[in-house]
Amino acid sequence: MAHGYKIYQGSKRLNPKGNLPLIIVVAQKQVGQAFTEHFIFTGLEKPALLFQATGYGTGRNVSQDEFDQLVNIDNLIGAQLESAKAHLENSLFEADGSLHGQLFLDGQKFKYEMVDDQPLIHLAMSKKCKSEIAEMLAKTQSQALEPLEKALQILSRIEVKPLV
């Protein structure tokens, strides 16, 4: 069974006090079937976390060999990333049309950059999204996030307090 994940960070905060948006895209493939998931930590109070999953299969008109040749982890992640971008943009449009216009329509360039695990680890350390990280780990059906899961769970238990 093949699986993988990638993390993308948005270039602008949607909330001045929030984190930069983070998109975690997960893909898993077995013979003749696959699924993808995305989790978006928006940096907004509501919605703080967006989630969507998509399944793929051979159907009636595609052979297992054709499916296995054409569907791979990279193109599954790419397709789910596009879905995640649209999901975030639509959610922002519904929550605040004016902010949506400023970020996506008024000549602004809202970009996504592929990053390593550090922004997600920093988010876990900050405790800002403790419940959302727990929700992501509970919802994922993929084995792809298992290497991160233990670290995120430990970080969620570390005590953080201001020193002043």
Phi and psi restraints in degrees (value plus and minus 20) as a CYANA .aco file:
   2 ALA   PHI    -114.5   -74.5
   2 ALA   PSI     123.3   163.3
   3 HIS   PHI    -175.9  -135.9
   3 HIS   PSI     142.3   182.3
   4 GLY   PHI    -191.7  -151.7
   4 GLY   PSI     149.7   189.7
   5 TYR   PHI    -167.5  -127.5
   5 TYR   PSI     137.5   177.5
   6 LYS   PHI    -160.3  -120.3
   6 LYS   PSI     131.8   171.8
   7 ILE   PHI    -140.1  -100.1
   7 ILE   PSI     114.8   154.8
   8 TYR   PHI    -145.5  -105.5
   8 TYR   PSI     120.3   160.3
   9 GLN   PHI    -136.7   -96.7
   9 GLN   PSI     114.1   154.1
  10 GLY   PHI     -92.6   -52.6
  10 GLY   PSI     136.2   176.2
  11 SER   PHI    -106.8   -66.8
  11 SER   PSI     -32.1     7.9
  12 LYS   PHI    -156.4  -116.4
  12 LYS   PSI     124.1   164.1
  13 ARG   PHI     -93.6   -53.6
  13 ARG   PSI     120.9   160.9
  14 LEU   PHI    -109.4   -69.4
  14 LEU   PSI     -33.9     6.1
  15 ASN   PHI    -162.3  -122.3
  15 ASN   PSI     107.4   147.4
  16 PRO   PHI     -77.5   -37.5
  16 PRO   PSI     -46.8    -6.8
  17 LYS   PHI    -116.7   -76.7
  17 LYS   PSI     -22.7    17.3
  18 GLY   PHI    -116.5   -76.5
  18 GLY   PSI     154.7   194.7
  19 ASN   PHI     -99.9   -59.9
  19 ASN   PSI     143.0   183.0
  20 LEU   PHI     -83.8   -43.8
  20 LEU   PSI     122.2   162.2
  21 PRO   PHI     -78.3   -38.3
  21 PRO   PSI     117.7   157.7
  22 LEU   PHI    -141.1  -101.1
  22 LEU   PSI     112.1   152.1
  23 ILE   PHI    -135.2   -95.2
  23 ILE   PSI     102.4   142.4
  24 ILE   PHI    -127.3   -87.3
  24 ILE   PSI      99.5   139.5
  25 VAL   PHI    -132.0   -92.0
  25 VAL   PSI     109.1   149.1
  26 VAL   PHI    -142.5  -102.5
  26 VAL   PSI     121.2   161.2
  27 ALA   PHI    -158.6  -118.6
  27 ALA   PSI     123.9   163.9
  28 GLN   PHI    -162.6  -122.6
  28 GLN   PSI     118.4   158.4
  29 LYS   PHI    -156.6  -116.6
  29 LYS   PSI     115.4   155.4
  30 GLN   PHI    -142.9  -102.9
  30 GLN   PSI     157.4   197.4
  31 VAL   PHI     -80.7   -40.7
  31 VAL   PSI      99.6   139.6
  32 GLY   PHI      57.3    97.3
  32 GLY   PSI     -19.5    20.5
  33 GLN   PHI    -174.3  -134.3
  33 GLN   PSI     138.0   178.0
  34 ALA   PHI    -177.4  -137.4
  34 ALA   PSI     143.5   183.5
  35 PHE   PHI    -169.0  -129.0
  35 PHE   PSI     137.3   177.3
  36 THR   PHI    -151.2  -111.2
  36 THR   PSI     138.3   178.3
  37 GLU   PHI    -161.7  -121.7
  37 GLU   PSI     131.8   171.8
  38 HIS   PHI    -154.6  -114.6
  38 HIS   PSI     125.6   165.6
  39 PHE   PHI    -146.4  -106.4
  39 PHE   PSI     108.0   148.0
  40 ILE   PHI    -140.5  -100.5
  40 ILE   PSI      97.0   137.0
  41 PHE   PHI    -110.0   -70.0
  41 PHE   PSI      84.0   124.0
  42 THR   PHI     -96.2   -56.2
  42 THR   PSI     -48.4    -8.4
  43 GLY   PHI      67.0   107.0
  43 GLY   PSI     -21.9    18.1
  44 LEU   PHI    -115.4   -75.4
  44 LEU   PSI     139.9   179.9
  45 GLU   PHI     -89.4   -49.4
  45 GLU   PSI     -65.8   -25.8
  46 LYS   PHI    -161.0  -121.0
  46 LYS   PSI     103.5   143.5
  47 PRO   PHI    -102.0   -62.0
  47 PRO   PSI     113.7   153.7
  48 ALA   PHI    -100.9   -60.9
  48 ALA   PSI     -51.9   -11.9
  49 LEU   PHI    -154.4  -114.4
  49 LEU   PSI     111.4   151.4
  50 LEU   PHI    -134.3   -94.3
  50 LEU   PSI     124.3   164.3
  51 PHE   PHI    -161.0  -121.0
  51 PHE   PSI     123.6   163.6
  52 GLN   PHI    -175.1  -135.1
  52 GLN   PSI     124.5   164.5
  53 ALA   PHI    -147.6  -107.6
  53 ALA   PSI     128.1   168.1
  54 THR   PHI    -156.5  -116.5
  54 THR   PSI     114.4   154.4
  55 GLY   PHI    -126.3   -86.3
  55 GLY   PSI     129.8   169.8
  56 TYR   PHI    -152.0  -112.0
  56 TYR   PSI     121.8   161.8
  57 GLY   PHI    -170.8  -130.8
  57 GLY   PSI     152.5   192.5
  58 THR   PHI     -89.7   -49.7
  58 THR   PSI     -48.2    -8.2
  59 GLY   PHI      44.7    84.7
  59 GLY   PSI    -182.5  -142.5
  60 ARG   PHI    -107.2   -67.2
  60 ARG   PSI     -44.3    -4.3
  61 ASN   PHI    -130.6   -90.6
  61 ASN   PSI     -10.9    29.1
  62 VAL   PHI    -147.2  -107.2
  62 VAL   PSI     108.8   148.8
  63 SER   PHI     -95.6   -55.6
  63 SER   PSI     140.7   180.7
  64 GLN   PHI     -81.0   -41.0
  64 GLN   PSI     -59.8   -19.8
  65 ASP   PHI     -84.1   -44.1
  65 ASP   PSI     -64.1   -24.1
  66 GLU   PHI     -81.5   -41.5
  66 GLU   PSI     -65.7   -25.7
  67 PHE   PHI     -79.1   -39.1
  67 PHE   PSI     -69.6   -29.6
  68 ASP   PHI     -85.7   -45.7
  68 ASP   PSI     -49.9    -9.9
  69 GLN   PHI     -94.8   -54.8
  69 GLN   PSI     -57.3   -17.3
  70 LEU   PHI    -116.0   -76.0
  70 LEU   PSI     -43.4    -3.4
  71 VAL   PHI    -124.1   -84.1
  71 VAL   PSI      95.4   135.4
  72 ASN   PHI    -151.3  -111.3
  72 ASN   PSI     150.7   190.7
  73 ILE   PHI     -79.2   -39.2
  73 ILE   PSI     -62.0   -22.0
  74 ASP   PHI     -82.8   -42.8
  74 ASP   PSI     -64.9   -24.9
  75 ASN   PHI     -95.9   -55.9
  75 ASN   PSI     -45.3    -5.3
  76 LEU   PHI     -85.8   -45.8
  76 LEU   PSI     -65.0   -25.0
  77 ILE   PHI     -84.2   -44.2
  77 ILE   PSI     -61.8   -21.8
  78 GLY   PHI     -81.3   -41.3
  78 GLY   PSI     -63.9   -23.9
  79 ALA   PHI     -86.0   -46.0
  79 ALA   PSI     -60.6   -20.6
  80 GLN   PHI     -90.7   -50.7
  80 GLN   PSI     -52.5   -12.5
  81 LEU   PHI     -81.2   -41.2
  81 LEU   PSI     -64.0   -24.0
  82 GLU   PHI     -81.6   -41.6
  82 GLU   PSI     -59.8   -19.8
  83 SER   PHI     -83.8   -43.8
  83 SER   PSI     -60.8   -20.8
  84 ALA   PHI     -84.9   -44.9
  84 ALA   PSI     -61.9   -21.9
  85 LYS   PHI     -79.6   -39.6
  85 LYS   PSI     -66.3   -26.3
  86 ALA   PHI     -84.3   -44.3
  86 ALA   PSI     -58.7   -18.7
  87 HIS   PHI     -82.1   -42.1
  87 HIS   PSI     -66.6   -26.6
  88 LEU   PHI     -84.2   -44.2
  88 LEU   PSI     -66.0   -26.0
  89 GLU   PHI     -82.8   -42.8
  89 GLU   PSI     -63.7   -23.7
  90 ASN   PHI     -85.1   -45.1
  90 ASN   PSI     -61.5   -21.5
  91 SER   PHI     -83.4   -43.4
  91 SER   PSI     -59.8   -19.8
  92 LEU   PHI     -87.8   -47.8
  92 LEU   PSI     -59.6   -19.6
  93 PHE   PHI     -79.4   -39.4
  93 PHE   PSI     -64.1   -24.1
  94 GLU   PHI     -87.8   -47.8
  94 GLU   PSI     -54.6   -14.6
  95 ALA   PHI    -100.4   -60.4
  95 ALA   PSI     -59.3   -19.3
  96 ASP   PHI    -176.9  -136.9
  96 ASP   PSI      70.4   110.4
  97 GLY   PHI     -79.5   -39.5
  97 GLY   PSI     -54.4   -14.4
  98 SER   PHI     -86.5   -46.5
  98 SER   PSI     -67.2   -27.2
  99 LEU   PHI     -84.0   -44.0
  99 LEU   PSI     -60.0   -20.0
 100 HIS   PHI     -76.7   -36.7
 100 HIS   PSI     -66.5   -26.5
 101 GLY   PHI     -81.2   -41.2
 101 GLY   PSI     -61.7   -21.7
 102 GLN   PHI     -83.3   -43.3
 102 GLN   PSI     -60.5   -20.5
 103 LEU   PHI    -103.6   -63.6
 103 LEU   PSI     -53.5   -13.5
 104 PHE   PHI    -136.2   -96.2
 104 PHE   PSI     -40.5    -0.5
 105 LEU   PHI    -134.9   -94.9
 105 LEU   PSI     -48.9    -8.9
 106 ASP   PHI    -108.3   -68.3
 106 ASP   PSI      22.6    62.6
 107 GLY   PHI      57.4    97.4
 107 GLY   PSI     -20.4    19.6
 108 GLN   PHI     -95.2   -55.2
 108 GLN   PSI     128.6   168.6
 109 LYS   PHI    -132.3   -92.3
 109 LYS   PSI      81.0   121.0
 110 PHE   PHI    -108.2   -68.2
 110 PHE   PSI      96.1   136.1
 111 LYS   PHI    -134.8   -94.8
 111 LYS   PSI     140.2   180.2
 112 TYR   PHI    -142.3  -102.3
 112 TYR   PSI     112.9   152.9
 113 GLU   PHI    -140.1  -100.1
 113 GLU   PSI     113.0   153.0
 114 MET   PHI     -89.7   -49.7
 114 MET   PSI     113.0   153.0
 115 VAL   PHI    -149.1  -109.1
 115 VAL   PSI     150.7   190.7
 116 ASP   PHI    -104.7   -64.7
 116 ASP   PSI    -183.7  -143.7
 117 ASP   PHI     -94.5   -54.5
 117 ASP   PSI     -32.8     7.2
 118 GLN   PHI     -77.4   -37.4
 118 GLN   PSI     -65.0   -25.0
 119 PRO   PHI     -80.1   -40.1
 119 PRO   PSI     -55.3   -15.3
 120 LEU   PHI     -90.7   -50.7
 120 LEU   PSI     -59.5   -19.5
 121 ILE   PHI     -84.4   -44.4
 121 ILE   PSI     -62.0   -22.0
 122 HIS   PHI     -82.2   -42.2
 122 HIS   PSI     -59.5   -19.5
 123 LEU   PHI     -82.2   -42.2
 123 LEU   PSI     -62.2   -22.2
 124 ALA   PHI     -85.1   -45.1
 124 ALA   PSI     -59.4   -19.4
 125 MET   PHI     -88.0   -48.0
 125 MET   PSI     -51.8   -11.8
 126 SER   PHI     -95.3   -55.3
 126 SER   PSI     -36.1     3.9
 127 LYS   PHI      49.0    89.0
 127 LYS   PSI     -14.9    25.1
 128 LYS   PHI     -85.2   -45.2
 128 LYS   PSI     -52.9   -12.9
 129 CYS   PHI    -145.0  -105.0
 129 CYS   PSI      17.9    57.9
 130 LYS   PHI     -76.9   -36.9
 130 LYS   PSI     -69.1   -29.1
 131 SER   PHI     -90.1   -50.1
 131 SER   PSI     -53.3   -13.3
 132 GLU   PHI     -90.2   -50.2
 132 GLU   PSI     -57.2   -17.2
 133 ILE   PHI     -85.7   -45.7
 133 ILE   PSI     -62.9   -22.9
 134 ALA   PHI     -81.5   -41.5
 134 ALA   PSI     -59.6   -19.6
 135 GLU   PHI     -84.3   -44.3
 135 GLU   PSI     -61.7   -21.7
 136 MET   PHI     -80.6   -40.6
 136 MET   PSI     -67.1   -27.1
 137 LEU   PHI     -85.6   -45.6
 137 LEU   PSI     -51.8   -11.8
 138 ALA   PHI     -95.3   -55.3
 138 ALA   PSI     -54.0   -14.0
 139 LYS   PHI    -102.2   -62.2
 139 LYS   PSI     -50.4   -10.4
 140 THR   PHI     -81.9   -41.9
 140 THR   PSI     118.3   158.3
 141 GLN   PHI    -122.7   -82.7
 141 GLN   PSI     -20.5    19.5
 142 SER   PHI    -117.0   -77.0
 142 SER   PSI     132.2   172.2
 143 GLN   PHI    -104.8   -64.8
 143 GLN   PSI     -25.0    15.0
 144 ALA   PHI     -82.5   -42.5
 144 ALA   PSI     -53.7   -13.7
 145 LEU   PHI    -107.1   -67.1
 145 LEU   PSI     -21.8    18.2
 146 GLU   PHI     -74.5   -34.5
 146 GLU   PSI     -61.1   -21.1
 147 PRO   PHI     -80.9   -40.9
 147 PRO   PSI     -52.7   -12.7
 148 LEU   PHI    -102.6   -62.6
 148 LEU   PSI     -47.3    -7.3
 149 GLU   PHI     -76.6   -36.6
 149 GLU   PSI     -68.0   -28.0
 150 LYS   PHI     -81.9   -41.9
 150 LYS   PSI     -66.1   -26.1
 151 ALA   PHI     -80.9   -40.9
 151 ALA   PSI     -63.5   -23.5
 152 LEU   PHI     -86.2   -46.2
 152 LEU   PSI     -57.4   -17.4
 153 GLN   PHI     -86.1   -46.1
 153 GLN   PSI     -61.7   -21.7
 154 ILE   PHI     -84.7   -44.7
 154 ILE   PSI     -65.2   -25.2
 155 LEU   PHI     -81.0   -41.0
 155 LEU   PSI     -52.6   -12.6
 156 SER   PHI     -89.3   -49.3
 156 SER   PSI     -38.5     1.5
 157 ARG   PHI    -116.4   -76.4
 157 ARG   PSI     -29.0    11.0
 158 ILE   PHI     -90.5   -50.5
 158 ILE   PSI     115.3   155.3
 159 GLU   PHI     -98.5   -58.5
 159 GLU   PSI     111.6   151.6
 160 VAL   PHI    -143.9  -103.9
 160 VAL   PSI     107.0   147.0
 161 LYS   PHI    -165.8  -125.8
 161 LYS   PSI     125.4   165.4
 162 PRO   PHI     -89.6   -49.6
 162 PRO   PSI     126.7   166.7
 163 LEU   PHI    -131.4   -91.4
 163 LEU   PSI      58.7    98.7
